Amino acid sequence: MKPTHSLQPSSPRLREHWEALCSRIGERRAGSAGELASAEYIAGQWRKAGLANVHTEPFPCVTVVSSRAEIRVGDDRKFQSLPARVLAGSPSTPNDAVVEGELAWVEMPEQAERMFTPALKGKIVVLVGPTPTRADLHQRLVKARPAAVIHVDDRLPFEWVKDDGVYPTWVQRYGMPPTVAVPFRLAWEFRKQGATRARVRIVVKLRQGESQNVVAEVPGRHAELPLVLLGAHHDTQCHNIGADDNASGVVALLELASLLAGTKPLRTIRLVSFGAEEQLSVGSARYVVAHRRELRSVGVVLNLDSVASVLGHHWLIRGGTAAFGGWLREALARRSLETVEKPAPMPFADHFPFSVFGVPAVTFYRPNMDSGMRWQHHGVHDNLDNVSVPELARVVQAVGGVALDLAQANRWPFPRGLDPSQRTETMRLARDLFDLKA
């Protein structure tokens, strides 16, 4: 398939949508008024562009009403305060009170199996590295009954604090210790200074709320052919306007709607903005479950998430066959968007639930650190000063052109299904993190 369609994004429209989402609406945490306002804005813009079948599909979620963390570290003589954020989904400390305990340092993941023992009971556990992504390790941590957990994300070696979340399925099924995140650089300092104890107080107010997926279509002339699905997510973490993560993906979808609305493709192009992604792709998982009987009609998923860093690298986080990844990488290169293919299963993005069911699916992502992270990740610096209109325009032009080429083709040069090297880990993550079974 040679590139046959060229799209010309509008920089003023991109800026206008970014301002609406980040300046006028602001924080869009799952289940909040801000998330709902962004969903209504997206639906309104899609109707204005002339898309068909514009609607929302609500689903329940847990929303953070308020959260506060107080941490002091030191020794028996002197304590110092640290900035911290409660991980979304974490409970409060008992009775909203201060807990104090000896610090127990665990370097993840290599020390987890040896350290997650009853000897942690009543201690303040410092997890340096990722939180557990294996259900058995998470259960062992919960059963060890630490007084609290402090998470130190070693992918972000900075002094500012960032927000993050925990897996809703695990919280519901196994429970969760009171958990906060502190900046890596400050954790480095109190480790170096020999801190032995910590005092932690976490006060969280949660409620049952409602998130939503927003759906629209550019109707195809042959609706019986498998469709092309373009996705992004409109929610943010707490305390965050998410200019890159993921207003950039939503702005791309809004611009693609304007560019694709009048094209009359052979296949239908469906656009979906997912809610509650920051709670571990809850919205896309809900969409897949709700539409499970129709998934054979979804031919390919092109998802956009955090794609507008000023500097960085364009990644293709691919679920599906090597033939699919190779074809997509070459198709984008012909449109002057060079990419790095990452074929490992990635449950922290909205393409993943589709790939579990064999749909060729990819997330476009633009990290700006060698770790695969963005230095502004889930923090105050994820703002409009640190995103690039020209870079997003390049992504929209390339991805939109490829999507339209796919939508105008009778046949595609790649099959459905997972690469055999991905299957075992994909199914484990689907089962453990989402309770999904293909």
C-alpha positions, 0 to 999 in steps of 0.5 A: 500500500503506497501513501495516497492521501495527504492531510494538512493540519491547522496549527491555529485549531490545534492551539485552540483545542489545547487551550480549551482542554488545559486552560479553560477546563484544566485538571480532568481526573477520572469521574470529576467535573473536569473530565465530564467537561472535556468529554462534552467538549469533544462530543460537541466538536465532533458534532460540529465537524459533521461526524456521525453517531456521536455519543458517550458510553458512561461507566462507573469508576472510583473518583478521588474527591480529595487527598492529602499526604504528610511525610516526615523522615529522619531518626529518633532525634530529628525529622524533616518534611517532604512533598508527597502525593497519594497514589490514586486508589490508595486508602487513608492511614487508619483513622486519618492519623499519623503512622510512624515506623522504621524505614525498610528499603526495597529495590524493585523488582529484584528484592521483592521476593526476599523482602515482602515478608511478615517482617515488614509489619508496622514498617514504612516500606520504601519501594525504589523502582516500579510498584509490583506488576505481578499479582502474587507480589502485590498480595505478599506486600499487602499480607506483610501489613506495612504501616505505609508504603513510599514509592520512589520512581527511579525513572524520574530523577528529579526534585518535583513530586508527581502523581500516579495511580494503582490498579483498581482491580487489585485494590478491589480484589486484594486491598492496598496499603496506604501508599504515597509517592515522593521525588527521587532526588529527595529520597536520595538525600534522606537515604544518604543522610541515614534516615531510619524512621518516617511518619506518614499521614494520608487522608483520602476521600473517594466516591463512586463516580462516572467516567465516559468513553466518547465515540463518533464515526466517519461512515464508510461506504462498505460498513461490513469491512473491518473498521479503523479505530483512532483512540486517545484518552481525555482524563488526567492524573490529579493536580495536573492539566496534562497538556501532553498526557493526554491533551495532545492525543485528544487534540490530535483526534479533534483535528483528525475529525475535521480533516477526515469528516468529508472523506467518504472512505471505503471503511468506517473510521471510528474515533474514541476518546477513552475515560479513566485511562490514568486508572490503568486503561479502565475506559478502553477495557470497559469499551472492549468488554461492552463491545466484545461481540463486535470486536471482529468488526474492529480491524486496527487500532491506532491510539495516540498518547503523549505525542507532543514533546518538544524533543524526543523519539516517536515510539510505536508500542505494538500489540499484534504481529511483526508484519503489522508493526513492520508495515506501519513503521514503513508507512509512517516513514514514507510520510516522514515520521520515523519511529522506534518500534516497541513490541513488548506488551504494554498494559498502561495504554489504551491499545492493550485491551484490544490486542488481547482479543487479536486486534492489531493495535498500537499506541503512538507515544513520544518519550523524551528520556532514554528510560521511555519516560517524559521528564514532565510525566504527571507533574506540574511541568506537563503544561502548555509551555512544554508541548509542540504544535509543529510536532503534533501537526507532524503526528496528525499528518502522518497518522491521519494519512495512514489511517485514511490509506487503511480506510480506503483499502480493500485488503491489508498486508498484515493479519489479525492476531498476536505475535507468538512472542507476546502471547503469554505475557499479554494474557498474564497481564490481561488476567492479572490487571484487568480480569480480561480473558480472551 
